[in-house]
């Protein structure tokens, strides 16, 4: 079957849903795991989890944690026990325990973290904290800051800011999951100039349980955006596959495009119109609410631009800057992660976080409301704007 590996010393059938993560004999290949995460990021998959599957061919009379130590050599037994306790391993589809005795015919599925290494330099950078406990922290991210170190930008990120906060303000630390890529605690991401709700895990258990929610699409993520033109449909499901830009020209590497070939990944956004505006000079704008059903890099930006409605200020995808009547220049993308609804990874209680739009976005909405003819729309399934501090 696809992804099946066998070899001398492999006493079980080893399958890899992602492919290529196992060495002959059934051990997990750390270099392949690292490459899988890097490839997923390059392809724009923000909710990727590397997983492997083992089907035991005979009774091993071995505990689950001891068996997995023989398969994942770059993790300690205590680390694997924490991963198991955090929900990262299942036996026959049910959450496993470190002490679970394995029998012939059992199917073990395991989430594989990147091999941990690396340190983050703490930096005193202001943070807008919406919620924090021992297990997670939720921020209202400001624009013009990246989530984690990448390429030449190794400082000035949210990760650097959080490292400082945990040392000097609150307590705890980011989950070590993802340290290999300088992304400890990172469960999902927001683009540099996208503001709003973002959650980080402070423990391995919280990390994997949150990661499962994002992977299984049980998280409710709502964004607000101001776009050029009038979006005609009050409610629309945008189902367009996204992939890397085909050009090798400078600047194209960061972009994503709609692709119908094998490089296009399924990408679904629900777009709901909230307000349509028409200025006296004929210019038109729409305030839309976006619900993400998948988590691709630049997904909302590319979907809206492809439909002819680029986000105001998003010059990468055709959006233009706008000067308001009071001289305020709107020159960053008007895209804001306004709501994040999850199940708390430890208590299992519903947790809903909302973040009011940043000052520049509120100023533009207020200006449009006072300067343009306005058509309010109450699309089915939308969230009341009052929850975001908007009238």
Residue pairs with C-beta under 8 A, 6 or more apart in sequence:
1 15
2 19
3 15
3 16
3 17
3 18
3 19
3 20
4 13
4 14
4 15
5 14
5 15
5 16
5 22
5 24
5 26
6 13
6 14
6 26
7 23
7 24
7 25
7 26
8 24
8 25
9 25
9 26
10 24
10 25
10 26
11 26
11 56
11 57
11 58
11 60
12 26
12 54
12 55
12 56
12 57
13 54
13 55
13 57
14 22
14 26
14 52
14 53
14 54
14 55
15 52
15 53
15 54
15 55
16 22
16 51
16 52
16 53
17 51
17 52
17 53
18 36
18 50
18 51
20 29
20 32
20 36
21 28
21 29
21 32
21 33
21 36
21 50
21 52
21 112
22 28
22 29
22 32
22 52
23 29
26 54
26 71
27 70
27 71
27 72
27 73
28 52
28 71
28 72
28 73
28 74
28 112
30 73
30 74
30 115
33 50
33 112
33 113
33 114
33 115
34 114
34 115
34 180
36 48
36 50
37 48
37 50
37 114
37 180
37 181
38 181
40 48
41 48
41 181
42 244
43 243
43 244
43 263
43 265
44 242
44 243
44 244
44 256
44 265
44 296
44 297
44 298
44 299
45 265
45 295
45 296
45 297
46 188
46 189
46 214
46 295
46 296
46 297
47 188
47 211
47 214
47 215
47 294
47 295
48 215
49 111
49 211
49 212
49 215
50 111
50 112
50 113
51 109
51 110
51 111
51 112
52 71
52 109
52 110
52 112
53 107
53 108
53 109
53 110
54 71
54 107
54 108
54 109
54 110
55 105
55 106
55 107
55 108
56 102
56 103
56 104
56 105
56 106
56 107
56 108
57 104
58 104
59 102
59 103
59 104
60 67
60 102
60 103
61 101
61 102
62 101
62 102
63 98
63 99
63 100
63 101
63 102
64 84
64 89
64 91
64 96
64 97
64 98
64 99
64 100
64 101
64 102
64 108
65 77
65 80
65 81
65 84
65 98
65 99
66 77
67 102
67 108
68 75
68 80
68 84
68 89
68 108
68 110
69 75
69 76
69 77
69 80
71 110
72 80
72 110
72 112
74 115
75 83
75 113
75 115
80 98
81 98
82 204
82 205
83 89
83 110
83 111
83 113
83 204
83 208
84 96
84 97
84 98
85 97
85 98
85 205
86 203
86 204
86 205
86 206
86 207
86 208
86 209
87 95
87 205
87 208
87 209
87 212
88 110
88 111
88 113
88 204
88 208
89 95
89 96
89 108
89 109
89 110
89 111
90 96
90 108
90 109
91 100
91 102
91 106
91 107
91 108
92 106
92 107
93 107
93 109
96 108
102 108
111 208
111 211
113 177
113 178
114 177
114 178
114 179
114 180
114 181
115 180
116 176
116 177
116 179
116 180
117 179
117 180
118 179
118 180
118 181
118 182
120 149
120 159
120 160
120 163
120 174
120 182
120 184
121 154
121 155
121 160
121 163
122 160
122 163
122 164
122 167
122 168
123 155
123 156
123 160
123 161
123 163
123 164
124 161
124 164
124 168
125 145
125 156
125 158
125 160
125 161
125 164
126 161
127 139
127 158
127 161
127 162
127 165
128 139
128 140
128 141
128 142
128 355
129 137
129 138
129 139
129 140
130 138
130 139
130 140
130 197
130 353
130 355
131 137
131 138
131 351
131 353
132 138
132 170
134 171
134 172
134 202
134 203
135 201
135 202
135 203
135 205
135 206
135 344
135 345
135 346
136 199
136 200
136 201
136 202
136 206
136 210
136 344
136 345
137 162
137 170
137 199
137 200
137 202
138 197
138 198
138 199
138 200
138 340
138 353
139 158
139 197
139 198
139 199
139 200
140 195
140 196
140 197
140 355
140 356
141 147
141 158
141 190
141 194
141 195
141 196
141 197
141 198
141 337
142 195
142 358
143 192
143 193
143 194
143 195
143 332
143 333
143 358
144 192
144 193
144 332
145 156
145 157
145 158
145 192
146 153
146 156
146 157
146 158
146 192
147 157
147 158
147 159
147 183
147 186
147 189
147 190
147 198
148 157
148 158
148 159
148 181
148 182
148 183
148 186
148 189
149 155
149 157
149 159
149 160
149 182
149 183
150 182
154 182
158 198
158 200
159 174
159 182
159 183
159 184
159 185
159 186
162 174
162 185
162 200
163 174
166 172
166 173
166 174
172 202
172 203
173 184
173 202
174 184
174 185
174 200
174 201
174 202
175 184
175 185
175 200
175 201
175 202
175 203
175 204
175 206
175 207
176 184
176 204
177 184
177 185
177 201
177 204
177 207
177 208
178 184
178 185
178 186
178 207
185 200
185 201
185 202
185 207
186 200
187 199
187 200
187 201
187 207
187 210
187 211
187 214
188 198
188 199
188 214
188 295
189 198
190 196
190 198
190 337
191 297
191 298
191 301
191 333
191 335
193 313
193 314
193 332
193 333
193 335
194 223
194 333
194 335
194 336
194 337
195 335
195 336
195 337
195 355
195 357
195 358
195 361
196 223
196 336
196 337
196 338
196 355
196 357
197 221
197 337
197 338
197 339
197 340
197 353
197 354
197 355
198 337
198 340
199 210
199 340
199 342
199 353
201 207
201 210
201 345
205 345
205 346
206 345
206 346
209 345
209 346
210 342
210 345
213 219
213 342
213 343
213 345
214 295
217 293
217 294
218 343
219 340
219 341
219 342
220 291
220 339
220 340
220 341
220 342
220 352
221 291
221 292
221 337
221 339
221 340
221 341
222 289
222 290
222 291
222 337
222 338
222 339
222 340
222 383
223 289
223 290
223 291
223 292
223 300
223 335
223 336
223 337
223 338
224 274
224 287
224 288
224 289
224 290
224 335
224 336
224 338
224 357
224 361
224 388
225 287
225 288
225 290
225 300
225 304
225 311
225 334
225 335
225 336
226 285
226 286
226 287
226 288
226 311
226 312
226 334
226 361
226 364
226 365
226 368
227 285
227 286
227 288
227 304
227 309
227 310
227 311
227 312
227 319
227 334
228 284
228 285
228 309
228 310
228 311
228 312
228 319
228 320
229 284
229 285
229 286
229 308
229 309
230 276
230 278
230 284
230 285
230 286
231 271
231 273
231 276
231 286
231 288
231 307
231 309
233 271
233 273
234 272
234 273
234 377
234 379
235 270
235 271
235 272
235 273
235 379
235 380
235 381
236 270
236 271
237 268
237 269
237 270
237 271
238 268
238 269
238 270
238 271
238 303
238 307
239 266
239 267
239 268
240 258
240 267
240 302
240 303
240 306
241 258
241 259
241 260
241 264
241 265
241 266
241 267
242 256
242 257
242 258
242 259
242 264
242 265
242 267
242 296
242 297
242 298
242 299
242 302
242 303
243 256
243 257
243 259
243 261
243 263
243 264
243 265
244 253
244 255
244 256
244 257
244 259
244 263
245 252
245 253
245 255
245 256
245 257
246 252
246 257
246 259
254 316
255 298
255 316
255 317
256 296
256 297
256 298
256 299
256 302
257 302
258 264
258 302
258 306
265 294
265 296
266 294
267 294
267 296
267 299
267 303
268 292
268 293
268 294
269 290
269 291
269 292
269 293
269 294
269 299
269 300
269 303
270 290
270 291
270 293
270 381
271 288
271 289
271 290
271 303
271 304
272 288
272 289
272 290
272 291
272 377
272 379
272 380
272 381
272 382
273 286
273 287
273 288
273 289
273 377
273 379
274 287
274 288
274 289
274 376
274 377
274 379
274 382
274 385
275 286
275 287
275 368
275 369
275 374
275 375
275 376
275 377
276 284
276 285
276 286
276 287
276 374
276 375
276 377
277 284
277 285
277 286
277 287
277 368
277 369
277 372
277 373
277 374
277 375
278 284
278 372
278 373
279 285
279 368
279 371
279 372
280 371
280 372
285 312
285 368
285 372
286 309
287 365
287 368
288 304
288 309
289 338
289 379
289 382
289 383
290 300
291 381
292 299
292 300
298 316
298 317
300 311
300 335
301 310
301 311
301 314
301 316
301 317
301 333
301 335
302 317
304 310
304 311
304 317
305 311
305 314
305 317
305 318
305 319
310 317
310 318
310 319
310 320
311 317
311 319
311 333
311 334
311 335
312 319
312 320
312 321
312 322
312 330
312 333
312 334
312 364
313 319
313 320
313 321
313 322
313 330
313 331
313 332
313 333
313 334
314 333
314 334
314 335
315 321
319 333
319 334
321 329
321 330
321 331
322 329
322 330
322 364
323 329
323 330
324 330
324 363
324 364
324 367
325 367
325 371
326 367
328 360
328 363
328 364
328 367
330 360
330 363
330 364
332 360
334 360
334 361
334 364
336 355
336 357
336 358
336 361
337 355
338 354
338 355
338 356
338 357
338 383
338 388
339 352
339 353
339 354
339 355
339 383
339 387
339 388
340 352
340 353
341 350
341 351
341 352
341 353
342 350
342 351
343 349
343 350
343 351
344 350
344 351
354 387
354 388
355 388
356 362
356 388
356 389
356 390
357 365
357 388
357 389
357 390
362 389
362 390
365 390
368 374
369 391
385 391
